[in-house]
Amino acid sequence: MSYKLAEIELSQPLMPIELTAGQNGVGLIVRWQSRLIAFEMIELPAGSVLTVDRLKALADQRFAGRVLAAKMEEALAERRPAKAAKLPSLSIAICTKDRAQRLSRLLGSLDRVRAKHAFPSVEIVVVDNASVDNATREAVTGFRDVRYVFEPRPGLDFARNAALHAATGDIIAYLDDDVVVDRNWLAGLAKACRDNPRAGGFTGLVLPYRLDTEAQIFFERRGGFGRGFARREFHNARFDNPLHPVGSGILGAGCNMAFDRALLIELGGFDEALDTGAPLPGGGDLDIFYRVLRSGSPMIYEPEYTVYHEHRETIPQLRRQYWTWGLGMMAFLVKSYRADSEMRARHRAMVRWWFLDQLKALARAAARRRGQDLRFGIAELWGGIYGLAGEYDRSLARIRSIRERNP
């Protein structure tokens, strides 16, 4: 199973999209005057052609409303007086470990967008999180104006905090090494910063980098990391969600997020007992989104601030990812329950809701005889049970040991 990723520009004449004999679908990336407005997965017979007529029909049926919304936004922007707010300086932080090839791919994509930007200054900081050889350092030397920092303590949140203290920008944007940035990534972040100067943080759209395997297609069909193509603003409270902000996963994904660096330092940075690597590879983004909102600062989801993520290639890797999602979610809830007494009722309610929702999803998968959905659901549920049963305490003990070895 393999899907072809293809991009169309609706403001230009369309061309047919041809599949090879090994491709049985299209992941369609849709733009209007360079702006991303939609992503659709379309199943097709292997080796077939997505014709211009079908693309036009799709545009009329599925994308016309989004084109209209984009036109209206542009028209309103032209009528509004230009904002004179000065943009902040920007640090781009990439935390990586033993993935020099992917790091080079990401740095190459940043090279293509940082030649033209609106920020007063942009720096790139690569934090090498205890790699076993010099490949990461050597990859960095192949790019201009990239600063290399070595963090000997293994664990993603150790690396994120090292970047936080090494950076000099007013805003710090974190990228995982398994993404590449869209050509409008910097412009999208600049737009979000300019329109929301008081925001504590930003998240952005995450689309698939490739859809070459069953696992990658399955993950994207289940929702992937996508949060849609409309800007959203999040605050400490929501009238339509009595559990907010405990369910902070709705804000976005940790592979593409940015923060007011001074606020992040004031909050104490990332919790190093979350996102510690193989034992607990998750929860750190949920925790920091939650703490930013609880500080009283809003967070903005900006779809023009887009990256492409390389999803897990194999079914076992994807099953483990769902397991870690359950694990990280419950570890975050245990930590937050202890730290934020005012919200404890919501944390208890979220645990109840989460397990009930997982069980309902399992029942639906079993009734429809969807074996993969059932197996992934069981993995996520089991991860949640394990996370609730003391994983945060076990992780605290691990990081104490890491700190003792690397004071």
N, C-alpha and C positions, 0 to 999 in steps of 0.2 A: 504494500500500500504506500503510495506516494502522491503528494499534491504538488502542483507547480505553483510557486508564488509569482504572481503577475501584478503589475501596476498599471492602472489606466488613469488618464487625465481627461476629465469630462469636458474641459473647456477646449480640447483639441479633438481633431478627427480620430475616431476609434479604429483599432486594427484587430483582426481576429486573433485569438489565443489558441495556439496549437499544442496539444499534448503528445508526449512520446508514448510508445507502447507500454512503458512502465509507470505511467502516470494516470491516475483515475480520478482526478479532481483538480480544482483550482482554489488557491487562497487568494482572493481578489482584493488588492489594496487600491482604494479609490481616492482620487484627489480632485479638488476643484481649484484651479489657479494655484497649484502647488500645495494647497492646504489639504491635509488628510481629513476626509469626511466619513469614511466607512471602510469596513472590512467584512468580507463575506466568504464563506467556505461553500463551494459548489461541487457536488459530486457529479462526475461525468464518466461515460464509457472510456476505457483506456484507448489512447491514440486518437481521440475525437477532437473536434474543434469547437471552441466557444465562439460562435459567429458574432459579427458586428450587429446583426439584427437582434440576437439574444441579449447582447450587452446593452443595446439601446432600450430593450424592454425592461431589463433589470434597472437601468438608470431611471426610467419612468416610474417603475413600481416601487423601488426600494430606496433610491438615492435622491429623488427630486426634492423631497422635503428638506433634506440636509443641505442641498445646494441652495435652496431658497433661504434657509436660515443663515448660511454663510454670506449670501448676498445682502441680506438685511443687516447683519452685523457690520459688514464693510460699509454699507450706506450710513449707518448710525455713527460709525467711527469717523467718517468724513465730516459729519455734521457737528460732532463734538469738538470742542477746542482741544488742541493737543496738550497732554499733561506735561507740565514742566518738571515733574519729580525726577530727581537725579537717580540713575540706577546705581545699585551697590556694586562693589567689586566682587568678583566671583572666584572661588577655588573649586576645582573639580577633583574629587578624591576617588581613586580606584584602589580597592583593596583586593589583593590577588595572592594566590599561593600555587606555585608549580604549574601554571598554565600560561607560559610565555607566548605560545602561538595565539591564543585567544586575546591576551593582553595586547599584542602587536596589532591584531585586527581592530580592536577597540580604539587604540591610539591612532591608527590610520584613519578611522572614521571621524575622530575628533580633529585631526589635522585638516580634514576637508571642510569642516564647518567653522573653525575658529579664526580663519583668515579674515572673516567679516562678521563683526558682532557689535552690539550696542553697549556692552558693559565697559566701564572705564578701564578695567583690567581683568584678565583671565589668567589664572595659573593652573597647572595640572600637577597633582601630587600622587605618586604611585606608592602605596604602602605594600611592601613585600612581607607577607605574613608567614615568616619562618619557612620559606622555601628551602628545599634540600640541596639546591645547586645554584649556580650563578646565572641561569638562563633568564630569570626575570630581570636582573640588573642589566644583562646584555641587551635584552629587548628594549629597555628604557633608553639606553644609549643611542639607539637607532632613530630617536625622535628628538626634535629640538625643543628646548624650553620645557622639559619635563623633569620634575624633582623626584628623586628616589629616596625613600625612607624605609629602613629595615625595622620590623617589629618582631623580636624573637619569641614572643609569647603567642602560641597558636590559639586562634579563636577570632572569628570575624569581628566581634565587638571590641576586642583588644586593638585590632587594626583600624576600625572606624574611629576609635578614640585617639589613636596615634595620628591619624589624618587630621582630626579635629584640632589637635594642639600644634601640628606642624603647619597648618594652613594659615593664610593671612587675610583671606577674603572676608567680606561682610556676610556673604552667602556661601555655604558649602554644599555642593551637589555631589551626591554619592552615586557611583555607577558600579555595578558588578562586572567582573571581567568576561562574562558570557553574553554581553550585549554589544550591539553597535548602535550609534546614535543616528537618528533621522537627520536629513539635511536641514530641517527647521528646528532642531532640538534647542540650540542656543537662542534662536529668535523666540521660540515658544516660552522658554524660561524667562527671557527678558520681558516679554509681554505680560506674563503672570506677575513678575516682580513690580513692573511699572503700574499695573492696575491694582495691585494689592500691597502697598508698601508696608502695611502693618502685619502682614501674614507671618506666622512663625515657621511655616514650612510649606512645601510644594510636593506634589506627586504628579506623575504623568502617564500617558498612554503607553502600554507595552503590547507590541504585536510580535508574532512569531518571526524568527530569523529564517527558518526553513521548516518545511513540513515533509520530510523525506521518509519518515518511519511511522509505523502504526501508533507508537506511543506518542509521538509529537502531534499527530492528527487527533488522536483520542483526547489528549489533554486540552487542545485548543477547542475541540467541540464541546468539552465540558465547561468551557468558560475561560480557560487559560488565566492570564493575568489582566485581561482587558477590563476596563471600567467605563467604556463608552466614549463617545465623541462630543460630549457636552461638558463645559466647565462646571465644576461644582465647588461650593464653599462650605466648609465644615466648621462648626463651633462646638463649644462644650455641651450644648444641649440641642435636642431636636424634638419638635412637637410630635412628629410621626413615628418616633422610635423611643420607647421608654427605657431601653437598655443602653442607648447611646450615652457616652462614647466608648463603652466597654468593647463593643464589636468594631474595633478600629481597623479591621482588615478591609472594610469598604473604602477606605481612603486611598488605597493604591498598593503598590508593591515596593519592597525594599531595594530592588535592582535599579530603581530610577526615582530618587527622592532628593530633596534639597531642603536646607533649613537656614534660618537666621543663626549664624554661628555663635553670636554672643548669647542668644537664648539657650542654645544647646549646652554651652559651657555653664551657664547659670543653673541648668537642670542637672548638671553632673555628668553630661555625656551619656553614652550608651551603657546599659547594664551588661557588664562583661560576663555575667552568669547565664545570659541568653546568647544565642548564636555562637556557641563555643566550638563549632565544628562537628565532627562525626557524632559525639554523644548527644548533643542538643543543637542541631543546625537550624534553629528557627526561633521566632518569638521576639527578636530584637527590634524589628521594624514595627510590630504591633505595639510594643512597649513604648517606643519613642513617639509614635503617632499619638498614643493615648496621653502621654505626659505633656506633649506640646498643647493638646487641646485642654487638658486639665489646668495648664498654666494660665488659661484665658486667651491664648493666641489662636487665631483661626488657621486652618490649613486649606490650601487650594489644590484641587485636581484640575490640571490644565492639559487637555488632549493634544495641543500642538507641541507639547514638551514630550516627544516620543522617542522610544528606543525599540529595537528589535532583539528579542531574547531567544537564545538557542535552548529550546526545551530538551528535556531528558530524551535520550535516543531509544532506550529499551523499556519494555514493560516492567521488568524487575526494578529498574531505576525509578520509573514513574510510581510504582507501588510504594517504594521507599519514600519518595517525596510526599505522598499523601500521608504516610505514617508520621513523617516529621512535622507535617502541618498540624495534625492532631496533637502531637507531643508539644510543639512550640506554643500552640494556642492555650493548652492547659497550664503549661509552665508559666506563661505570661499571666494567666488569670490568678494562679496561686500567688505569684509575687505581688500583683496589683491588689489583691484582696487584703494582703497583710499590710501593704504600704499606704493604702487609701481607705481609711475606715469609713469615710463619708459615703463611699460608693459600694460598700460591702453587699448590700441587698441586691444591687444590680449585678455584681459579680456572681453571687449565688444563682440569681435568675438566669444569667447567661450560661452558666454550666448546665443548668437544667434544660434550657432551650436547646443548647448545642447537642447534647446527647439525644434528646427527643428528635431533633431534626435529622441527626445521623441515622437513627433507627427507622424513621419514616422513609428516608432515601433508600435504605437497605431493603425495606419491605417493597417499595416500588420496583427496585431492580430485580428482586426475586420474583415478583408477580409477572414482570415482563420478560423474565428469563434472560436478563442481560448479565452474563457472567463476569465480564470485565468490570462493569459498574459495581457489581456485588463485591468482587475481590478488592477493588480500590476503596470502597466504602468500609469494608471490614478493616483494612489496613489503617485508614484514618481514625476509625473508632477505637481500635486497639492502641494506636498512638496516643489518643486522648486519655484513655484509661491509664496508660503507663505514665503520662505526664501528670495526671492528677495524683498519682500514687508516689509522690516524693521526688520527681525528677528535678525540680528547681533546687531542692536541698542537696541532692547529689551533685548538681552542677556547681553550687556554691562551694562544696568541698573540693571539687576538681580545680576551680580557679584559685582557691587558697593554695593548693599544691603548686599550681603553675607559677603563682606569684613568689612563692618561696624559692622555687628553682631559678626564677628570673626576676630578682627584686628590682 
